[in-house]
């Protein structure tokens, strides 16, 4: 169980200090975004495939947010090309550890080969992944099917593929602190009063959610998704 062993070792390294672990993991992933290697690569959107893991940048009217995703299915809805994916941002860290330990157990041979390949672009997609299967798995295992999210392909502005060799770090990614910083930077560089006030409102409520409800529980992540839908940071299809 390669993934599970890596997670256990990583948690031990941090003596179960989740705050430090998520902070360092986020720094590591975004360091790789700027200093890419064979575990992290920016690719064109047309190369995004089902059964791999990605960090995307999503744009809604100038509000750019990063989302760690696991794609499940493409659909055309209301003349839009839609990608359905698990948004890992909406799953508690403890849940991701448990869920993916079991999930990757079916793919241990692939994970073992990926260690030897050490090239994310050569890694095969995980077979048998589809909307129905993963949706039901999440629903049966704790009622986390709400994490399945619709993304308009036209609004995906950056696509980065992630190797399974760093998945033990990727599940501890905290994009909230990065997204909040990007929105604050946008606010600084925006002169239009109406847009300025809208961004201020989003930032205040976004930060408020984290401060007042910063717990690794399902309720927190459901509230986060509800907030992002309300402000149209994610699609509501």
SVG drawing of the C-alpha trace seen along z (x, -y; Angstrom):
<svg xmlns="http://www.w3.org/2000/svg" viewBox="-29 -53 42 57">
<polyline fill="none" stroke="black" stroke-width="0.4" points="0.0,0.0 2.4,-2.7 0.1,-5.7 -0.9,-4.7 2.7,-4.1 3.7,-7.5 0.9,-9.3 1.7,-7.5 5.4,-8.4 4.5,-12.1 2.1,-12.4 4.8,-11.0 7.3,-13.5 5.0,-16.3 3.9,-14.5 0.3,-14.9 0.6,-18.7 -2.0,-19.2 -1.6,-23.0 2.1,-22.7 1.6,-19.7 -0.9,-21.5 1.1,-24.7 4.3,-22.9 2.5,-20.7 0.8,-23.8 4.2,-25.5 5.7,-22.4 3.0,-22.0 3.1,-25.7 6.9,-25.6 6.6,-22.8 4.2,-24.9 7.0,-27.5 9.9,-25.0 8.4,-22.0 9.9,-18.5 8.7,-15.1 6.1,-15.0 4.3,-18.2 3.7,-19.5 1.6,-22.3 -0.2,-20.8 -2.7,-22.1 -6.4,-21.6 -7.0,-19.2 -4.5,-16.8 -6.6,-16.6 -7.9,-13.0 -10.2,-11.1 -8.4,-9.1 -5.5,-11.4 -5.1,-14.2 -4.8,-17.9 -4.4,-21.4 -6.4,-23.8 -6.8,-27.6 -10.5,-28.4 -11.8,-31.8 -15.2,-33.4 -15.5,-37.1 -11.9,-37.7 -12.1,-35.7 -9.3,-33.2 -9.2,-30.2 -7.0,-27.1 -8.8,-23.8 -7.3,-20.3 -9.4,-17.9 -9.9,-14.3 -11.8,-14.3 -14.7,-11.9 -16.7,-12.7 -17.2,-15.2 -20.7,-16.3 -22.4,-18.9 -25.0,-20.8 -26.9,-23.8 -24.4,-24.1 -21.5,-24.2 -18.7,-21.7 -18.6,-20.6 -16.1,-18.6 -17.4,-16.8 -14.7,-16.2 -14.1,-15.6 -13.0,-18.9 -10.6,-17.7 -11.0,-21.1 -14.4,-19.9 -13.1,-16.8 -11.7,-16.8 -8.0,-15.9 -8.7,-12.9 -11.3,-11.7 -9.0,-12.0 -6.3,-10.0 -8.8,-7.1 -10.6,-7.3 -7.5,-7.3 -5.7,-4.7 -8.6,-2.3 -8.9,-3.7 -5.3,-3.4 -5.2,0.1 -6.8,1.2 -3.9,-0.5 -0.9,0.5 0.8,2.0 0.4,-1.2 1.7,-3.3 4.7,-1.0 5.5,-1.4 5.0,-5.2 7.8,-5.3 10.2,-3.8 8.9,-5.9 9.3,-9.1 7.6,-10.9 4.1,-12.2 3.4,-12.5 4.1,-8.8 1.9,-7.7 -1.3,-5.8 -4.8,-6.9 -6.4,-4.9 -8.8,-2.6 -12.4,-2.1 -12.9,-5.7 -16.2,-7.3 -18.9,-9.6 -21.3,-6.9 -18.6,-4.7 -16.9,-7.5 -20.1,-9.4 -21.5,-6.2 -18.3,-5.5 -18.3,-9.0 -22.0,-8.7 -21.7,-5.3 -18.5,-6.3 -19.7,-9.1 -22.0,-11.1 -19.4,-13.1 -20.9,-13.0 -21.4,-16.8 -17.6,-17.2 -18.4,-16.2 -18.4,-19.6 -19.1,-20.9 -16.5,-23.0 -17.0,-24.9 -14.1,-24.0 -13.9,-27.6 -13.2,-28.8 -10.2,-26.5 -7.2,-28.8 -4.4,-26.6 -4.0,-22.9 -1.3,-21.1 -1.1,-17.3 0.1,-15.7 2.0,-12.5 0.8,-9.8 4.3,-9.9 3.3,-13.2 -0.3,-12.4 0.6,-12.0 1.4,-15.8 -1.4,-16.7 -4.2,-15.6 -2.9,-18.1 -3.0,-21.0 -4.8,-24.0 -5.8,-26.2 -7.9,-28.5 -4.9,-30.5 -3.6,-30.9 -7.0,-31.8 -7.6,-34.4 -4.2,-36.0 -5.0,-36.1 -8.3,-37.8 -6.6,-40.4 -4.1,-41.0 -6.9,-41.4 -8.6,-43.9 -5.4,-45.9 -5.1,-46.1 -8.8,-46.8 -10.1,-50.3 -13.7,-49.7 -15.8,-50.5 -18.5,-48.0 -16.1,-45.1 -14.0,-46.4 -16.9,-46.2 -17.8,-42.7 -14.3,-41.4 -14.2,-42.9 -17.4,-41.2 -16.1,-37.8 -12.7,-38.2 -14.4,-39.2 -16.8,-36.3 -14.2,-33.8 -11.8,-34.7 -14.7,-34.8 -15.6,-31.2 -12.0,-30.0 -11.6,-32.0 -15.0,-31.1 -15.2,-27.6 -11.7,-26.3 -12.3,-22.7 -11.6,-19.5 -15.3,-18.5 -17.9,-17.8 -20.0,-20.7 -17.1,-23.2 -16.4,-21.9 -20.1,-21.8 -20.4,-25.4 -17.3,-26.3 -18.9,-24.8 -22.2,-26.6 -20.3,-29.9 -18.4,-29.4 -21.6,-28.4 -23.3,-31.5 -20.5,-33.8 -20.3,-31.8 -16.7,-30.8 -17.8,-27.3 -20.5,-26.4 -24.0,-25.7 -25.3,-23.5"/>
</svg>
